[in-house]
């Protein structure tokens, strides 16, 4: 279905905000270097090392897009709160990292990129996002493969990761509820429509895809969210200290 397109200069404010947040996300992606310490195999550690390079390259590409949208202006320093929101959300378990940061977190980013590609009338933005999307798809595929390896040994692991998914799913729902009046007031009709589809249709599609990955029903359960979140915080100080890359296939 065709939608109204985002255009410059009318939608400069929204595109600037999104690209600045993408830059924040790529810079926090450099924390993949820390995950090297608990990658289970040398092959997994090698993938993370290549991903760090991807994040740097993507950040440079987003900076170029920001300047394109803003006629050469530099990217402003991000507020601390926005940086904290964009920071990775995982603990020290390898499975948590791969599922939440890669299979889920990068999926959110990919869906927003696809929305921009579909709904933005600007050739340079479209070409750049298409190039970055290929890398994001590879990162998601790696996260999915690692997640499948983790969940194949027990049903509780599926239950636990879905509970952690629900935390982020709820956060996105709350964010949309709080931002919806601002979106309608501040942005153009095309921009408001794009963001609405992202926070509603994309959210539902991501839930279905992640449920299929884990082999569970796409059911939003507050009790499961709370139980799994309690487990997450209780075990956080005690797990992941002695893991490190090991030779393996």
MARBA-3410 file (N, C-alpha, C, O; in Angstrom, 1 decimal):
249
0.8,-1.2,0.0,0.0,0.0,0.0,0.9,1.2,0.0,1.8,1.3,0.8 ~ 0.6,2.2,-0.9,1.4,3.4,-1.0,1.1,4.4,0.2,-0.1,4.5,0.6 ~ 2.1,5.0,0.6,2.0,6.0,1.7,2.6,7.3,1.3,3.4,7.4,0.4 ~ 2.2,8.4,2.0,2.8,9.7,1.7,4.3,9.6,2.1,4.7,9.0,3.1 ~ 5.1,10.2,1.2,6.6,10.2,1.4,7.1,11.3,2.3,6.6,12.4,2.2
8.1,11.0,3.0,8.9,12.0,3.8,9.8,12.7,2.7,10.3,12.1,1.8 ~ 9.8,14.1,2.9,10.6,14.9,2.0,11.4,15.9,2.7,11.1,16.3,3.8 ~ 12.4,16.4,2.0,13.2,17.5,2.5,12.7,18.7,1.8,12.5,18.7,0.6 ~ 12.7,19.9,2.5,13.1,20.1,3.9,11.9,19.9,4.9,12.2,20.0,6.1 ~ 10.7,19.5,4.5,9.6,19.4,5.4,9.9,18.5,6.6,9.5,18.8,7.7
10.5,17.4,6.3,10.7,16.4,7.4,12.1,16.3,7.9,12.6,15.3,8.4 ~ 12.8,17.4,7.8,14.2,17.5,8.2,14.4,17.2,9.7,15.3,16.4,10.1 ~ 13.5,17.7,10.5,13.6,17.5,12.0,13.6,16.0,12.3,14.4,15.6,13.1 ~ 12.6,15.3,11.8,12.5,13.9,12.1,13.6,13.1,11.6,14.2,12.3,12.3 ~ 14.0,13.3,10.3,15.2,12.5,9.8,16.4,12.8,10.6,17.2,11.9,10.8
16.6,14.1,10.9,17.8,14.4,11.7,17.8,13.7,13.1,18.9,13.2,13.5 ~ 16.7,13.6,13.7,16.6,13.0,15.0,16.9,11.5,14.9,17.6,10.9,15.6 ~ 16.3,10.9,13.8,16.5,9.4,13.6,17.9,9.1,13.3,18.5,8.2,13.9 ~ 18.6,9.9,12.4,19.9,9.6,12.1,20.9,9.8,13.3,21.9,9.1,13.4 ~ 20.6,10.8,14.1,21.4,11.1,15.3,21.3,9.9,16.3,22.3,9.5,16.9
20.1,9.3,16.4,19.9,8.2,17.3,20.6,6.9,16.7,21.1,6.1,17.4 ~ 20.5,6.8,15.4,21.2,5.7,14.7,22.7,5.8,15.0,23.4,4.8,15.3 ~ 23.3,7.0,15.0,24.7,7.2,15.3,25.0,6.8,16.8,25.9,6.1,17.0 ~ 24.1,7.2,17.7,24.2,6.8,19.1,24.2,5.2,19.2,25.0,4.7,19.9 ~ 23.3,4.6,18.5,23.2,3.2,18.5,24.5,2.5,18.0,25.0,1.5,18.6
25.0,3.0,16.9,26.3,2.4,16.4,27.4,2.6,17.3,28.3,1.7,17.4 ~ 27.5,3.8,18.0,28.6,4.0,18.9,28.5,3.1,20.1,29.5,2.6,20.6 ~ 27.3,2.9,20.6,27.2,1.9,21.7,27.4,0.5,21.2,27.8,-0.4,22.0 ~ 27.3,0.3,19.9,27.6,-1.0,19.3,29.1,-1.3,19.5,29.5,-2.5,19.4 ~ 29.9,-0.3,19.7,31.3,-0.6,20.0,31.5,-1.4,21.2,32.6,-2.0,21.4
30.5,-1.4,22.1,30.6,-2.3,23.3,30.6,-3.7,22.9,30.8,-4.6,23.8 ~ 30.4,-4.1,21.7,30.6,-5.5,21.2,32.0,-5.9,21.6,32.2,-7.1,21.8 ~ 32.9,-5.0,21.8,34.3,-5.4,22.2,34.3,-6.0,23.5,35.1,-6.9,23.8 ~ 33.4,-5.6,24.4,33.3,-6.2,25.7,32.8,-7.7,25.6,33.2,-8.6,26.4 ~ 31.8,-7.9,24.7,31.2,-9.2,24.5,32.3,-10.2,24.1,32.1,-11.4,24.2
33.4,-9.7,23.5,34.4,-10.7,23.1,34.9,-11.5,24.3,35.3,-12.7,24.1 ~ 34.8,-11.0,25.5,35.3,-11.7,26.6,34.4,-12.9,27.0,34.9,-13.7,27.7 ~ 33.2,-13.0,26.5,32.4,-14.1,26.8,31.8,-14.8,25.6,30.8,-15.5,25.7 ~ 32.4,-14.5,24.4,32.0,-15.3,23.2,32.4,-16.7,23.5,33.5,-17.0,23.9 ~ 31.6,-17.7,23.1,31.9,-19.1,23.5,32.9,-19.8,22.6,33.5,-20.7,23.0
33.1,-19.2,21.4,34.1,-19.8,20.5,34.9,-18.7,19.8,34.6,-17.6,19.8 ~ 36.1,-19.1,19.2,36.9,-18.2,18.5,36.1,-17.7,17.3,36.3,-16.5,16.9 ~ 35.3,-18.5,16.6,34.5,-18.1,15.5,33.5,-17.0,15.9,33.4,-16.0,15.1 ~ 32.9,-17.2,17.0,32.0,-16.1,17.5,32.7,-14.8,17.8,32.2,-13.8,17.5 ~ 33.9,-15.0,18.4,34.7,-13.8,18.7,35.1,-13.1,17.5,35.1,-11.8,17.4
35.4,-13.8,16.4,35.8,-13.2,15.2,34.6,-12.5,14.5,34.8,-11.4,14.0 ~ 33.4,-13.0,14.7,32.3,-12.3,14.1,32.1,-11.0,14.9,31.8,-10.0,14.2 ~ 32.2,-11.0,16.2,32.1,-9.7,16.9,33.1,-8.7,16.5,32.8,-7.5,16.4 ~ 34.3,-9.2,16.3,35.4,-8.2,15.9,35.0,-7.6,14.6,35.3,-6.4,14.4 ~ 34.5,-8.4,13.7,34.1,-7.8,12.4,32.9,-6.9,12.5,32.7,-5.9,11.8
32.0,-7.2,13.5,30.8,-6.4,13.7,31.2,-5.0,14.2,30.6,-4.0,13.9 ~ 32.2,-5.0,15.1,32.7,-3.7,15.6,33.1,-2.8,14.5,32.8,-1.6,14.5 ~ 33.8,-3.4,13.5,34.2,-2.6,12.3,33.0,-2.1,11.5,33.0,-1.0,11.0 ~ 32.0,-3.0,11.4,30.7,-2.6,10.8,30.1,-1.4,11.5,29.7,-0.4,10.8 ~ 30.1,-1.4,12.8,29.5,-0.3,13.6,30.2,1.0,13.3,29.5,2.1,13.2
31.5,1.0,13.2,32.2,2.2,13.0,31.9,2.8,11.6,31.7,3.9,11.4 ~ 31.9,1.8,10.6,31.5,2.3,9.2,30.1,2.8,9.1,29.9,3.8,8.4 ~ 29.2,2.1,9.8,27.8,2.6,9.8,27.7,4.0,10.4,27.0,4.8,9.9 ~ 28.4,4.2,11.5,28.3,5.5,12.2,28.8,6.6,11.2,28.2,7.7,11.1 ~ 29.9,6.3,10.5,30.4,7.3,9.5,29.3,7.6,8.4,29.2,8.7,7.9
28.6,6.5,8.0,27.6,6.7,6.9,26.4,7.5,7.4,25.9,8.3,6.7 ~ 26.1,7.3,8.7,24.9,8.0,9.3,25.3,9.5,9.5,24.5,10.4,9.3 ~ 26.6,9.7,9.8,27.1,11.1,10.0,26.9,11.8,8.6,26.5,13.0,8.5 ~ 27.3,11.1,7.5,27.2,11.7,6.2,25.7,12.0,5.9,25.4,13.0,5.3 ~ 24.8,11.1,6.3,23.4,11.3,6.0,22.9,12.5,6.8,22.1,13.3,6.3
23.3,12.6,8.1,22.9,13.7,8.9,23.3,15.1,8.3,22.5,16.0,8.2 ~ 24.5,15.1,7.8,25.0,16.3,7.1,24.3,16.6,5.8,24.0,17.7,5.5 ~ 23.9,15.5,5.1,23.1,15.7,3.9,21.8,16.3,4.2,21.3,17.2,3.5 ~ 21.1,15.8,5.2,19.8,16.3,5.6,19.9,17.7,6.1,19.0,18.5,5.9 ~ 21.0,18.1,6.8,21.1,19.4,7.5,22.1,20.3,6.8,22.6,21.2,7.4
22.3,20.1,5.5,23.1,21.0,4.7,24.5,21.3,5.2,25.0,22.4,5.3 ~ 25.1,20.2,5.7,26.5,20.2,6.1,26.8,20.4,7.6,27.9,20.4,8.0 ~ 25.7,20.6,8.3,25.9,20.8,9.8,26.4,19.6,10.5,26.1,18.5,10.1 ~ 27.3,19.8,11.5,27.8,18.7,12.3,26.7,18.1,13.2,25.7,18.8,13.5 ~ 26.9,16.9,13.6,25.9,16.2,14.5,26.1,16.7,15.9,27.3,16.7,16.4
25.1,17.2,16.5,25.2,17.8,17.9,25.5,16.6,18.9,25.2,15.5,18.6 ~ 26.0,17.0,20.0,26.3,16.0,21.1,24.9,15.6,21.7,24.0,16.4,21.9 ~ 24.8,14.3,21.8,23.5,13.7,22.3,23.4,13.9,23.8,24.3,13.8,24.6 ~ 22.1,14.2,24.3,21.9,14.2,25.7,22.2,12.9,26.4,22.1,11.8,25.8 ~ 22.6,12.9,27.7,23.0,11.7,28.4,21.8,10.7,28.4,22.0,9.5,28.2
20.6,11.2,28.6,19.4,10.3,28.7,19.2,9.5,27.4,18.9,8.3,27.5 ~ 19.3,10.2,26.3,19.1,9.5,25.0,20.2,8.4,24.8,20.0,7.4,24.3 ~ 21.5,8.8,25.2,22.5,7.8,25.1,22.2,6.6,26.0,22.5,5.4,25.6 ~ 21.7,6.8,27.2,21.4,5.7,28.1,20.3,4.8,27.5,20.4,3.6,27.6 ~ 19.3,5.4,26.8,18.2,4.7,26.2,18.8,3.8,25.1,18.3,2.7,24.9
19.7,4.3,24.3,20.3,3.6,23.2,21.3,2.5,23.6,21.7,1.7,22.7 ~ 21.7,2.5,24.9,22.8,1.6,25.3,22.2,0.1,25.2,21.0,-0.1,25.3 ~ 23.2,-0.8,25.1,22.8,-2.2,25.1,22.0,-2.6,26.4,22.2,-2.0,27.4 ~ 21.1,-3.6,26.3,20.2,-3.9,27.4,20.4,-5.3,28.0,19.6,-5.7,28.8 ~ 21.6,-5.9,27.6,21.7,-7.3,28.0,22.6,-7.4,29.3,23.3,-6.5,29.7
22.6,-8.6,29.8,23.4,-8.9,30.9,24.7,-9.6,30.4,25.2,-9.2,29.3 ~ 25.3,-10.5,31.2,26.6,-11.0,30.8,26.5,-12.4,30.1,27.5,-12.9,29.7 ~ 25.3,-13.0,30.1,25.1,-14.2,29.4,25.2,-14.1,27.9,24.6,-13.2,27.4 ~ 25.9,-14.9,27.3,26.1,-14.9,25.8,24.7,-15.0,25.1,24.4,-14.2,24.2 ~ 23.8,-15.9,25.6,22.5,-16.0,25.0,21.7,-14.8,25.1,21.0,-14.4,24.1
21.7,-14.1,26.2,21.0,-12.9,26.4,21.5,-11.8,25.4,20.7,-11.1,24.8 ~ 22.8,-11.7,25.3,23.4,-10.7,24.4,23.0,-11.0,23.0,22.5,-10.1,22.3 ~ 23.1,-12.2,22.5,22.7,-12.6,21.1,21.3,-12.4,20.8,20.9,-11.9,19.7 ~ 20.4,-12.8,21.8,19.0,-12.6,21.5,18.5,-11.2,21.6,17.9,-10.7,20.7 ~ 18.9,-10.5,22.7,18.3,-9.1,22.9,19.0,-8.1,22.1,18.3,-7.2,21.5
20.3,-8.2,21.9,21.0,-7.1,21.2,20.9,-7.4,19.7,20.8,-6.4,18.9 ~ 21.0,-8.6,19.3,21.1,-8.9,17.8,19.8,-9.4,17.2,19.3,-8.7,16.3 ~ 19.3,-10.5,17.7,18.0,-11.0,17.1,16.9,-10.1,17.3,16.0,-10.0,16.5 ~ 16.9,-9.3,18.4,15.8,-8.4,18.7,16.1,-7.0,18.5,15.5,-6.3,17.6 ~ 17.1,-6.5,19.1,17.5,-5.0,19.0,17.8,-4.6,17.6,17.3,-3.6,17.2
18.6,-5.4,16.9,19.0,-5.0,15.6,17.8,-5.2,14.6,17.7,-4.6,13.5 ~ 16.8,-6.1,15.0,15.6,-6.2,14.2,14.8,-5.0,14.3,14.2,-4.6,13.3 ~ 14.7,-4.4,15.5,14.0,-3.1,15.6,14.6,-2.1,14.6,13.9,-1.4,13.9 ~ 15.9,-2.0,14.7,16.6,-1.0,13.8,16.3,-1.3,12.3,16.1,-0.4,11.6 ~ 16.4,-2.6,12.0,16.2,-3.0,10.6,14.8,-2.6,10.1,14.6,-2.1,9.0
13.8,-2.8,11.0,12.4,-2.5,10.6,12.3,-1.0,10.4,11.6,-0.5,9.5 ~ 12.9,-0.2,11.3,12.8,1.3,11.1,13.5,1.7,9.8,13.0,2.6,9.1 ~ 14.7,1.1,9.5,15.4,1.4,8.3,14.5,1.1,7.1,14.4,1.8,6.1 ~ 13.8,-0.1,7.1,13.0,-0.5,6.0,11.8,0.5,5.8,11.4,0.8,4.7 ~ 11.3,1.0,7.0,10.2,1.9,6.9,10.7,3.2,6.3,10.0,3.8,5.5
11.9,3.7,6.6,12.4,4.9,6.0,12.7,4.7,4.5,12.4,5.6,3.7 ~ 13.2,3.5,4.1,13.5,3.2,2.7,12.2,3.3,1.9,12.1,3.9,0.8 ~ 11.1,2.8,2.5,9.8,2.7,1.8,9.2,4.1,1.7,8.5,4.4,0.8 ~ 9.3,4.9,2.8,8.5,6.1,3.0,9.3,7.4,2.8,8.7,8.5,3.0 ~ 10.6,7.4,2.4,11.3,8.6,2.2,11.7,8.8,0.7,12.1,7.9,0.0
11.4,10.0,0.2,11.7,10.3,-1.2,13.0,11.0,-1.3,13.1,12.3,-1.4 ~ 14.1,10.3,-1.2,15.4,10.8,-1.3,16.4,9.7,-1.7,16.5,8.7,-0.9 ~ 16.9,9.7,-2.9,17.8,8.6,-3.4,19.0,8.4,-2.5,19.3,7.2,-2.3 ~ 19.6,9.4,-2.0,20.8,9.1,-1.2,20.5,8.4,0.1,21.2,7.5,0.5 ~ 19.5,8.8,0.7,19.0,8.2,2.0,18.7,6.7,1.7,19.1,5.8,2.4
18.0,6.5,0.6,17.6,5.1,0.3,18.8,4.2,0.0,18.9,3.1,0.5 ~ 19.7,4.7,-0.8,20.9,3.9,-1.2,21.7,3.6,0.1,22.2,2.5,0.2 ~ 21.9,4.6,0.9,22.7,4.4,2.1,22.1,3.3,3.1,22.8,2.5,3.6 ~ 20.8,3.5,3.3,20.1,2.6,4.2,20.1,1.2,3.7,20.2,0.2,4.4 ~ 19.9,1.0,2.4,19.9,-0.3,1.8,21.3,-1.0,2.0,21.3,-2.2,2.2
22.4,-0.2,1.9,23.7,-0.8,2.1,23.9,-1.2,3.5,24.4,-2.3,3.8 ~ 23.5,-0.4,4.5,23.6,-0.8,5.9,22.7,-1.9,6.3,23.1,-2.8,7.1 ~ 21.5,-2.0,5.7,20.6,-3.0,6.0,21.1,-4.4,5.8,20.8,-5.4,6.5 ~ 22.0,-4.6,4.8,22.6,-5.9,4.5,23.4,-6.4,5.7,23.4,-7.5,6.0 ~ 24.2,-5.5,6.3,25.0,-5.8,7.4,24.1,-6.1,8.6,24.3,-7.1,9.4
23.0,-5.3,8.8,22.1,-5.6,9.9,21.5,-7.0,9.8,21.3,-7.7,10.8 ~ 21.1,-7.4,8.6,20.5,-8.7,8.4,21.5,-9.8,8.8,21.1,-10.8,9.3 ~ 22.8,-9.6,8.5,23.8,-10.6,8.8,24.0,-10.7,10.4,24.1,-11.7,10.9 ~ 23.9,-9.5,11.0,24.0,-9.5,12.5,22.8,-10.2,13.1,23.0,-11.0,14.1 ~ 21.6,-10.0,12.6,20.4,-10.6,13.1,20.5,-12.2,12.9,20.2,-12.9,13.8
21.0,-12.6,11.7,21.1,-14.0,11.4,22.1,-14.7,12.4,21.8,-15.8,12.8 ~ 23.2,-14.0,12.7,24.1,-14.6,13.7,23.4,-14.7,15.0,23.5,-15.7,15.7 ~ 22.7,-13.7,15.5,22.0,-13.7,16.8,21.0,-14.8,16.8,20.8,-15.5,17.8 ~ 20.3,-15.0,15.7,19.3,-16.1,15.6,19.9,-17.4,15.7,19.4,-18.3,16.5 ~ 21.0,-17.7,15.1,21.7,-18.9,15.1,22.2,-19.3,16.5,22.1,-20.4,17.0
22.8,-18.3,17.2,23.3,-18.5,18.5,22.1,-18.7,19.5,22.2,-19.5,20.4 ~ 21.0,-18.0,19.3,19.8,-18.2,20.1,19.2,-19.7,19.9,18.9,-20.3,20.9 ~ 19.2,-20.1,18.7,18.7,-21.5,18.5,19.6,-22.5,19.2,19.1,-23.5,19.8 ~ 20.9,-22.3,19.2,21.8,-23.3,19.9,21.5,-23.3,21.4,21.6,-24.3,22.0 ~ 21.1,-22.1,21.9,20.9,-22.0,23.3,19.6,-22.7,23.8,19.5,-23.3,24.8
18.5,-22.5,23.0,17.2,-22.9,23.4,16.9,-24.4,23.1,15.9,-24.9,23.6 ~ 17.8,-25.0,22.4,17.5,-26.4,22.0,17.6,-27.4,23.1,17.1,-28.5,23.0 ~ 18.2,-27.0,24.2,18.4,-27.9,25.4,17.4,-27.8,26.4,17.4,-28.6,27.4 ~ 16.4,-26.9,26.3,15.4,-26.8,27.4,14.3,-25.9,27.1,14.5,-24.8,26.5 ~ 13.1,-26.2,27.6,11.9,-25.4,27.4,12.0,-24.1,28.2,11.5,-23.1,27.8
12.6,-24.2,29.4,12.7,-23.0,30.3,13.5,-21.9,29.6,13.1,-20.7,29.8 ~ 14.5,-22.2,28.8,15.3,-21.2,28.1,14.4,-20.4,27.1,14.6,-19.2,27.0 ~ 13.5,-21.1,26.5,12.6,-20.4,25.6,11.7,-19.5,26.4,11.4,-18.4,26.0 ~ 11.1,-20.0,27.5,10.3,-19.2,28.4,11.0,-18.0,28.8,10.4,-16.9,28.8 ~ 12.2,-18.2,29.3,13.0,-17.1,29.9,13.3,-16.0,28.8,13.1,-14.8,29.1
13.8,-16.3,27.6,14.1,-15.3,26.6,12.8,-14.6,26.1,12.9,-13.4,25.9 ~ 11.7,-15.3,26.0,10.5,-14.6,25.7,10.1,-13.6,26.7,9.6,-12.6,26.4 ~ 10.3,-14.0,28.0,10.0,-13.0,29.1,10.9,-11.8,29.0,10.4,-10.7,29.2 ~ 12.1,-12.0,28.6,13.0,-10.8,28.4,12.6,-10.0,27.2,12.7,-8.8,27.2 ~ 12.1,-10.7,26.1,11.6,-10.0,25.0,10.4,-9.1,25.4,10.3,-7.9,24.9
9.5,-9.6,26.3,8.3,-8.8,26.7,8.7,-7.5,27.3,8.0,-6.5,27.3 ~ 9.9,-7.5,28.0,10.3,-6.3,28.7,10.5,-5.2,27.6,10.1,-4.0,27.8 ~ 11.2,-5.5,26.6,11.5,-4.5,25.5,10.3,-4.2,24.7,10.0,-3.0,24.3 ~ 9.4,-5.2,24.5,8.2,-5.0,23.8,7.3,-4.0,24.6,6.7,-3.1,24.0 ~ 7.2,-4.1,25.9,6.4,-3.2,26.7,7.0,-1.8,26.7,6.3,-0.8,26.7
8.4,-1.7,26.7,9.0,-0.4,26.7,8.7,0.3,25.4,8.5,1.5,25.4 ~ 8.6,-0.4,24.3,8.3,0.3,23.0,6.8,0.7,23.0,6.5,1.8,22.5 ~ 5.9,-0.1,23.6,4.5,0.3,23.7,4.3,1.5,24.5,3.6,2.4,24.2 ~ 5.1,1.6,25.7,5.0,2.8,26.5,5.5,4.0,25.8,5.0,5.1,25.9 ~ 6.7,3.8,25.1,7.3,4.9,24.4,6.3,5.5,23.4,6.1,6.7,23.3
5.6,4.6,22.7,4.6,5.1,21.7,3.5,5.8,22.4,3.0,6.9,21.9 ~ 3.0,5.3,23.5,1.8,5.9,24.2,2.2,7.3,24.6,1.4,8.2,24.6 ~ 3.5,7.5,25.1,3.9,8.8,25.6,4.2,9.8,24.5,3.9,11.0,24.6 ~ 4.7,9.3,23.3,5.1,10.1,22.3,4.1,10.4,21.2,4.2,11.3,20.4 ~ 3.0,9.6,21.3,2.0,9.8,20.2,1.4,11.2,20.1,1.3,11.7,18.9
1.1,11.9,21.2,0.6,13.3,21.0,1.6,14.2,20.4,1.3,15.1,19.6 ~ 2.9,14.0,20.8,4.0,14.8,20.3,4.2,14.6,18.8,4.4,15.5,18.0 ~ 4.1,13.3,18.4,4.3,12.9,17.0,3.3,13.6,16.1,3.6,14.2,15.1 ~ 2.0,13.6,16.5,0.9,14.2,15.7,1.0,15.7,15.7,0.7,16.3,14.7 ~ 1.6,16.3,16.8,1.6,17.8,16.8,2.8,18.3,16.0,2.7,19.3,15.3
4.0,17.6,16.1,5.2,18.2,15.7,5.6,17.8,14.3,6.2,18.6,13.6 ~ 5.2,16.6,13.8,5.7,16.2,12.5,4.6,16.2,11.4,3.4,16.3,11.7 ~ 5.0,16.1,10.2,4.1,16.1,9.1,3.2,14.9,9.1,3.4,13.9,9.8 ~ 2.1,14.9,8.3,1.2,13.7,8.2,2.0,12.5,7.8,1.7,11.4,8.3 ~ 2.9,12.7,6.8,3.7,11.5,6.3,4.5,10.9,7.4,4.6,9.7,7.5
5.2,11.8,8.2,6.1,11.4,9.2,5.3,10.7,10.4,5.7,9.7,10.9 ~ 4.2,11.3,10.7,3.4,10.7,11.8,2.8,9.3,11.4,2.8,8.4,12.2 ~ 2.5,9.2,10.1,2.0,7.9,9.6,3.1,6.9,9.6,2.8,5.7,10.0 ~ 4.3,7.2,9.3,5.4,6.3,9.3,5.7,5.8,10.7,5.9,4.6,10.9 ~ 5.8,6.8,11.6,6.1,6.4,13.0,5.0,5.5,13.6,5.3,4.6,14.4
3.8,5.8,13.3,2.6,5.0,13.8,2.7,3.6,13.3,2.5,2.7,14.1 ~ 3.0,3.4,12.0,3.2,2.1,11.5,4.3,1.4,12.1,4.3,0.1,12.4 ~ 5.4,2.1,12.4,6.6,1.4,13.0,6.2,0.9,14.4,6.6,-0.2,14.8 ~ 5.6,1.8,15.2,5.3,1.4,16.6,4.1,0.4,16.8,4.0,-0.1,17.8 ~ 3.4,0.2,15.7,2.2,-0.7,15.8,2.4,-1.9,14.9,2.6,-3.0,15.5
2.4,-1.7,13.6,2.5,-2.9,12.7,3.9,-3.6,12.9,4.0,-4.8,12.9 ~ 5.0,-2.8,12.9,6.3,-3.4,13.0,6.5,-4.1,14.4,7.0,-5.2,14.4 ~ 5.9,-3.5,15.4,6.0,-4.1,16.7,5.3,-5.5,16.7,5.9,-6.5,17.3 ~ 4.2,-5.6,16.1,3.5,-6.9,16.1,4.2,-7.9,15.2,4.3,-9.1,15.6 ~ 4.8,-7.5,14.1,5.5,-8.4,13.2,6.8,-8.9,13.9,7.1,-10.1,13.8
7.5,-8.0,14.7,8.6,-8.4,15.4,8.3,-9.4,16.5,9.0,-10.4,16.7 ~ 7.2,-9.2,17.1,6.7,-10.2,18.2,6.5,-11.6,17.6,6.9,-12.6,18.1 ~ 5.8,-11.6,16.4,5.6,-12.9,15.7,6.9,-13.6,15.3,7.0,-14.8,15.5 ~ 7.8,-12.8,14.8,9.1,-13.4,14.3,9.9,-13.9,15.5,10.5,-15.0,15.4 ~ 10.0,-13.2,16.6,10.7,-13.6,17.7,10.1,-14.8,18.4,10.8,-15.7,18.9
8.8,-14.8,18.4,8.1,-16.0,19.0,8.4,-17.3,18.2,8.6,-18.3,18.7 ~ 8.4,-17.1,16.8,8.7,-18.2,16.0,10.2,-18.7,16.2,10.4,-19.9,16.2 ~ 11.1,-17.7,16.4,12.5,-18.1,16.6,12.6,-18.9,17.9,13.4,-19.9,17.9 ~ 11.9,-18.5,18.9,12.0,-19.2,20.2,11.1,-20.5,20.3,11.2,-21.3,21.2 ~ 10.1,-20.6,19.3,9.2,-21.7,19.4,8.2,-21.6,20.5,7.8,-22.6,21.1
7.7,-20.4,20.7,6.7,-20.1,21.7,5.5,-19.4,21.0,5.6,-18.9,19.9 ~ 4.4,-19.3,21.7,3.3,-18.5,21.2,3.6,-17.0,21.4,4.2,-16.6,22.4 ~ 3.1,-16.2,20.5,3.3,-14.8,20.6,2.3,-14.2,21.5,1.3,-13.5,21.1 ~ 2.4,-14.5,22.8,1.4,-14.1,23.8,2.1,-13.1,24.8,3.1,-13.4,25.3 ~ 1.5,-12.0,24.9,2.1,-10.9,25.9,1.5,-11.2,27.3,0.3,-11.0,27.5
2.4,-11.6,28.2,2.0,-12.0,29.5,2.8,-11.2,30.5,4.0,-11.2,30.6 ~ 2.1,-10.3,31.3,2.8,-9.5,32.3,3.4,-10.3,33.3,4.5,-10.0,33.8 ~ 2.8,-11.4,33.8,3.3,-12.2,34.8,4.6,-12.9,34.3,5.6,-12.9,35.1 ~ 4.7,-13.4,33.1,5.9,-13.9,32.6,7.0,-12.9,32.5,8.2,-13.2,32.8 ~ 6.6,-11.7,32.1,7.6,-10.6,32.0,8.2,-10.4,33.4,9.5,-10.3,33.5
7.4,-10.3,34.4,7.9,-10.0,35.7,8.8,-11.1,36.3,9.8,-10.9,36.9 ~ 8.3,-12.3,36.1,9.1,-13.5,36.6,10.5,-13.5,36.0,11.5,-13.7,36.7 ~ 10.5,-13.4,34.7,11.8,-13.5,33.9,12.7,-12.3,34.3,13.9,-12.4,34.3 ~ 12.1,-11.1,34.5,12.9,-9.9,34.8,13.5,-10.1,36.2,14.7,-9.7,36.4 ~ 12.8,-10.7,37.2,13.3,-10.9,38.5,14.5,-11.9,38.4,15.5,-11.7,39.0
14.4,-13.0,37.6,15.4,-13.9,37.4,16.7,-13.2,36.8,17.8,-13.4,37.2 ~ 16.4,-12.3,35.8,17.5,-11.6,35.1,18.3,-10.8,36.1,19.5,-10.8,36.1 ~ 17.6,-10.0,37.0,18.3,-9.2,37.9,19.0,-10.0,39.1,20.1,-9.6,39.5 ~ 18.4,-11.1,39.5,19.0,-11.9,40.6,20.3,-12.5,40.1,21.3,-12.5,40.8 ~ 20.3,-13.0,38.9,21.5,-13.7,38.4,22.5,-12.8,37.8,23.7,-13.2,37.6
22.2,-11.5,37.5,23.1,-10.6,36.8,24.5,-10.5,37.5,25.5,-10.6,36.8 ~ 24.6,-10.4,38.8,25.9,-10.2,39.4,26.7,-11.5,39.5,27.9,-11.5,39.7 ~ 26.1,-12.7,39.2,26.8,-13.9,39.4,27.1,-14.7,38.2,27.8,-15.8,38.3 ~ 26.7,-14.3,37.0,27.0,-15.1,35.8,27.9,-14.4,34.9,28.0,-13.2,34.9 ~ 28.6,-15.2,34.1,29.3,-14.6,33.0,30.7,-14.2,33.3,31.4,-13.6,32.4
31.2,-14.5,34.5,32.5,-13.9,34.8,33.7,-14.7,34.2,34.7,-14.2,33.8 ~ 33.5,-16.1,34.1,34.6,-16.9,33.7,34.5,-17.5,32.3,35.3,-18.4,32.0 ~ 33.7,-16.9,31.5,33.6,-17.4,30.1,34.6,-16.7,29.3,35.1,-15.6,29.6 ~ 35.0,-17.3,28.2,36.0,-16.7,27.3,36.0,-17.5,26.0,35.6,-18.6,26.0 ~ 36.5,-16.9,24.9,36.5,-17.6,23.6,37.3,-18.9,23.7,38.4,-18.9,24.3
36.8,-19.9,23.1,37.5,-21.2,23.1,37.4,-21.8,21.7,36.5,-21.5,21.0 ~ 38.4,-22.5,21.3,38.4,-23.1,20.0,37.1,-24.0,19.8,36.7,-24.7,20.8 ~ 36.5,-23.9,18.7,35.3,-24.6,18.4,34.8,-24.4,17.0,35.3,-23.5,16.3 ~ 33.9,-25.2,16.6,33.4,-25.2,15.2,32.2,-24.2,15.2,31.6,-24.0,14.1
END
